[in-house]
Amino acid sequence: MNISKDSKLYGIILSLLIAVSSWFLGKLLPVVGGPVFAIIIGMVAAVFIKSKDSFSAGIKFCSKKVLQWAVILLGFGLDLGVVAKTGVQSLPIILSTITVSLVVSFILCKVMKIPSKISTLIGVGSSICGGSAIAATAPVISADDEEVAQSVSVIFFFNVLAAVIFPYFGQLAGFSTVSGEAFGIFAGTAVNDTSSVTAAASTWDAMYNLGSQTLDKAVTVKLTRTIAIIPITLVLALYEVVKSKKAPQNNQMEGENSKIKFDLKKIFPFFILWFVLASVVTTLCHEFLPDNLMVYANASFTFLKTLSKFFIVLAMAAIGLNTDIIKLVKTGGKPLLMGACCWISITAVSLLMQHILKIW
């Protein structure tokens, strides 16, 4: 059987093996949770895999597409009114955390003399949605592959830390353990990437038998935050246009770099629309289905929620497999310190705003 390097099969099988093991370990030790087990096992396995060529396509598929499917499935069982209410409730916190992250990255760029493109990517990635925001922003500011890779590595490093640490930090901070609201909003606003948001929220649900309360809240908040990709990239595009007009066009390379690459189709997270559509289906079912049929609908929603949770564990396994911690620690340096400062400031502002709004 000849399978090309572009085939997703090997990577999916490897991620699936880790995910199944992690799922059962998470059931045995809910205080750790399946997503955290998956990340850690994936990272350890990555150290022993000499060549990832045969696995990379499948790993990428699980870390990106499967995670998006998990988010979409979470929409089933969520009433659209609840989604809207959560989005409005978390908006002041989202705006505050985005602002502080961008300000911190700008100041550190000047003080620590970190290249401006890396600073921009880390600031945007920390404040909005990790790797997705970096991928959307990179072509707008003409960042090269090395700058993108370094920025993504920094963000992933703090994603992993958040997924592992935040549920225990939540205990120390005194978040409610009978409701997923406070920790869900905290995870949705203080964690960089959707993957780690879902991991931390799932662990909190598992620790306190909250079903999917925390996960539903956290994902809704995170998706509201993700939409900020659009205005941020628009502002950066306008800034680059103004800067390119002022800068002298001395050679062909500068001329090429001055062309701003902005494509709404590439930056808009369309899976959010599918999440909303799933919520619309749920709302219509609650509104129009008779009670006898609603029993079957609720059973279907419960199954889809469980499938979503497994997909999250599968995505975490792939992200663990794709994280090179050794290389990051060796080459990170100042960008790693900047990522830490952004992460800590976002966490502090999220807690402060929740306290001000009397959520926590």
C-alpha positions in Angstrom: 0.0 0.0 0.0 1.7 3.2 -1.2 0.6 6.3 0.6 2.1 9.7 -0.4 3.5 12.3 2.0 0.5 14.5 1.2 -1.9 11.8 2.5 -3.6 12.7 5.8 -4.0 9.0 6.8 -0.9 8.5 9.0 -1.3 11.8 10.8 -5.0 11.2 11.5 -4.3 7.7 12.8 -1.5 8.9 15.1 -3.6 11.8 16.4 -6.6 9.4 16.9 -4.6 6.9 18.9 -3.4 9.6 21.2 -6.9 11.1 21.4 -8.6 7.8 22.3 -6.0 7.1 25.1 -6.4 10.6 26.4 -10.2 10.4 26.3 -10.1 7.4 28.7 -7.4 8.9 30.8 -9.5 12.0 31.1 -12.4 9.9 32.4 -10.2 8.3 35.0 -8.6 11.6 36.1 -11.1 14.4 35.3 -9.0 16.8 37.4 -6.5 16.6 34.5 -8.9 16.1 31.6 -8.6 14.5 28.2 -7.5 17.7 26.3 -4.5 18.2 28.7 -3.5 14.6 28.5 -3.7 14.8 24.7 -1.5 17.9 24.5 1.1 16.5 26.8 1.2 13.0 25.2 1.4 14.7 21.8 4.3 16.9 22.8 6.2 13.9 24.3 5.5 11.8 21.1 6.7 14.7 18.9 10.2 14.5 20.6 10.6 10.9 19.4 9.3 11.3 15.9 12.4 12.0 13.7 10.6 12.9 10.5 7.1 14.3 10.5 6.8 14.3 6.7 4.4 11.3 6.6 2.3 12.7 9.4 2.2 16.5 8.8 -0.8 16.6 6.5 -3.0 14.6 8.9 -1.8 16.4 12.0 -2.5 19.8 10.3 -6.0 18.5 9.3 -6.8 17.5 12.9 -5.5 20.7 14.5 -7.4 23.0 12.1 -10.4 21.3 10.5 -11.4 18.9 13.3 -11.2 21.8 15.8 -13.5 23.9 13.6 -15.9 21.0 13.4 -15.8 20.7 17.2 -16.8 24.4 17.6 -19.6 24.1 15.0 -21.1 21.1 16.8 -21.1 23.0 20.1 -23.7 25.3 18.4 -26.2 22.5 18.6 -28.0 22.8 21.9 -27.2 26.5 22.3 -30.1 28.9 22.0 -29.4 31.9 19.8 -30.6 34.3 22.5 -28.1 32.9 24.9 -25.3 33.2 22.3 -26.2 36.9 21.7 -26.5 37.6 25.4 -23.1 36.0 26.1 -21.5 38.0 23.3 -22.8 41.3 24.6 -21.9 40.4 28.2 -18.3 39.7 27.4 -17.7 42.6 24.9 -16.3 45.1 27.4 -13.8 42.4 28.6 -12.9 41.5 25.0 -12.2 45.1 24.0 -10.1 45.7 27.1 -7.9 42.6 26.7 -7.4 43.3 23.0 -6.4 46.9 23.7 -3.9 46.0 26.5 -2.2 43.3 24.5 -1.7 45.6 21.5 -0.4 48.4 23.7 2.0 46.0 25.6 3.4 44.6 22.4 3.9 48.1 21.0 5.7 49.3 24.1 7.9 46.2 24.3 8.7 46.5 20.6 10.3 49.9 21.3 11.9 49.1 24.6 13.3 45.7 23.8 14.0 46.5 20.1 12.1 43.5 18.8 11.4 43.5 15.0 8.1 45.3 14.4 6.5 42.6 12.3 7.1 39.9 15.0 5.8 42.3 17.6 2.7 42.9 15.6 2.1 39.2 15.0 2.6 38.3 18.7 0.4 41.2 19.8 -2.5 40.3 17.4 -2.1 36.6 18.1 -2.2 37.1 21.9 -5.2 39.4 21.8 -7.5 37.8 19.3 -7.2 34.2 18.3 -3.7 32.9 18.2 -2.5 31.2 15.0 -5.5 32.2 13.0 -5.0 35.9 13.7 -1.3 35.6 12.9 -2.1 33.8 9.6 -4.6 36.5 8.7 -2.3 39.4 9.6 1.0 38.1 8.1 0.2 38.8 4.4 -1.2 42.3 5.3 2.2 43.4 6.9 4.3 41.3 4.5 5.8 39.1 7.2 8.1 36.3 6.0 7.8 32.6 6.9 10.4 32.7 9.6 8.6 35.6 11.4 5.3 33.8 11.1 6.8 30.5 12.4 8.4 32.2 15.4 5.3 34.1 16.3 3.1 31.0 16.0 5.5 29.0 18.2 5.4 31.7 20.9 1.6 31.7 20.9 1.3 27.9 20.9 3.7 27.8 23.9 1.4 29.9 26.0 -1.6 28.1 24.6 -0.3 24.9 26.1 0.5 26.5 29.4 -3.0 28.0 29.6 -4.7 24.7 28.9 -2.7 23.0 31.6 -2.5 25.8 34.3 -5.7 27.8 34.0 -8.2 25.3 35.5 -6.0 25.1 38.6 -5.5 28.8 38.6 -9.3 29.1 38.4 -9.5 27.1 41.7 -7.1 29.5 43.4 -8.9 32.5 42.1 -12.2 31.3 43.5 -14.3 30.9 40.4 -17.7 29.4 41.0 -17.6 25.6 40.7 -21.4 25.3 40.5 -21.7 27.4 37.3 -19.5 27.6 34.3 -20.1 31.3 33.6 -17.2 33.0 35.3 -14.5 30.6 34.3 -16.0 30.3 30.8 -15.8 34.0 30.3 -12.2 34.0 31.7 -11.1 31.2 29.4 -12.8 32.9 26.4 -11.1 36.2 27.0 -7.7 35.3 28.6 -6.6 32.3 26.5 -5.0 33.0 23.1 -6.2 30.3 20.7 -9.6 28.5 20.3 -7.9 25.2 20.8 -6.7 26.0 24.3 -9.9 27.8 25.2 -11.9 24.7 24.5 -9.3 22.5 26.4 -9.3 24.7 29.5 -13.1 24.9 29.5 -13.6 21.2 29.0 -11.3 20.4 31.9 -13.2 22.8 34.2 -16.5 21.1 33.2 -15.0 17.7 33.8 -13.6 18.7 37.2 -16.9 19.9 38.5 -19.4 17.8 36.5 -20.9 20.8 34.7 -21.7 19.0 31.5 -20.8 21.6 28.8 -21.8 24.8 30.7 -18.3 26.2 30.8 -17.4 25.0 27.3 -20.6 26.6 25.8 -19.8 30.0 27.5 -16.1 30.0 26.6 -16.6 29.1 23.0 -19.3 31.8 22.5 -17.0 34.4 24.1 -14.1 33.3 22.0 -16.0 33.4 18.7 -17.1 36.9 19.5 -13.5 37.8 20.1 -12.4 36.1 16.9 -14.5 38.5 14.8 -12.0 41.2 15.8 -9.7 39.8 13.2 -11.6 41.8 10.5 -11.3 45.4 11.9 -7.7 44.8 13.2 -6.5 43.6 9.8 -8.3 46.4 8.0 -6.6 49.0 10.3 -3.2 47.3 9.6 -3.8 47.3 5.9 -4.6 51.0 5.9 -1.5 51.7 8.0 0.7 49.8 5.5 -0.8 51.7 2.6 0.0 55.0 4.3 3.5 53.9 5.2 4.2 52.6 1.7 3.2 55.9 0.2 5.7 57.7 2.5 8.5 55.3 2.0 10.8 55.6 -1.1 10.4 53.0 -3.7 14.1 52.3 -4.2 14.0 48.9 -5.7 11.8 46.1 -7.0 11.7 44.3 -3.7 10.3 47.4 -1.9 7.8 47.8 -4.7 6.6 44.2 -4.2 6.4 44.6 -0.4 4.3 47.7 -0.7 1.5 45.8 -2.3 -1.0 45.1 0.5 -2.5 41.7 0.4 -6.0 41.8 1.9 -8.5 39.2 1.2 -11.7 39.1 3.3 -12.4 35.5 2.3 -9.1 34.4 3.7 -9.3 36.3 7.0 -13.0 35.8 7.9 -13.5 32.7 10.2 -16.5 31.3 8.3 -16.9 28.4 10.7 -18.4 31.0 13.1 -21.3 31.3 10.6 -21.9 27.5 10.8 -21.7 27.7 14.6 -24.4 30.4 14.5 -26.5 28.3 12.0 -26.3 25.3 14.4 -27.6 27.6 17.2 -30.4 28.8 14.9 -31.4 25.2 14.3 -31.5 24.6 18.1 -33.6 27.7 18.7 -36.1 26.8 16.0 -36.4 23.3 17.5 -37.2 24.7 20.9 -39.6 27.1 19.4 -41.6 24.8 17.0 -41.1 21.1 17.9 -43.7 19.4 20.1 -42.5 17.9 23.4 -42.5 14.3 22.1 -40.2 15.2 19.2 -38.0 17.5 21.4 -37.0 14.5 23.4 -35.3 13.1 20.3 -33.8 16.5 19.4 -32.3 16.9 22.8 -30.8 13.4 22.6 -29.2 14.3 19.3 -27.8 17.5 20.7 -26.3 15.6 23.6 -24.6 13.1 21.2 -23.3 16.0 19.1 -21.9 17.7 22.2 -20.1 14.5 23.3 -18.7 14.2 19.7 -17.6 17.8 19.9 -15.7 17.1 23.1 -13.9 14.2 21.5 -13.0 16.3 18.5 -11.4 18.8 20.9 -9.3 16.0 22.4 -8.3 14.9 18.9 -7.3 18.5 17.9 -5.3 18.8 21.1 -3.4 15.7 20.3 -2.5 17.1 16.9 -1.4 20.4 18.4 0.8 18.6 20.9 2.4 16.6 18.0 3.0 19.9 16.1 4.7 21.7 19.0 8.5 21.8 19.1 9.1 23.1 22.7 12.9 22.4 22.5 13.3 24.6 19.4 11.1 27.3 20.8 13.1 27.6 24.1 16.4 27.7 22.1 15.4 30.3 19.6 12.5 32.2 21.3 14.4 34.8 23.4 12.8 38.2 23.4 9.7 37.2 21.4 9.0 34.6 24.1 9.3 37.3 26.8 7.0 39.5 24.9 4.4 36.7 24.6 4.7 36.1 28.4 4.0 39.9 29.1 1.0 40.0 26.7 -0.4 36.8 28.2 0.0 38.0 31.8 -1.5 41.4 31.1 -4.5 39.9 29.2 -5.1 37.5 32.2 -4.9 40.4 34.7 -7.2 42.7 32.7 -9.7 39.8 32.2 -9.9 39.2 35.9 -10.1 42.9 36.7 -12.9 43.5 34.2 -14.9 40.5 35.5 -14.5 41.9 39.0 -15.7 45.3 37.9 -18.7 43.8 36.1 -19.4 41.7 39.1 -19.2 38.4 37.2 -16.5 37.1 39.5 
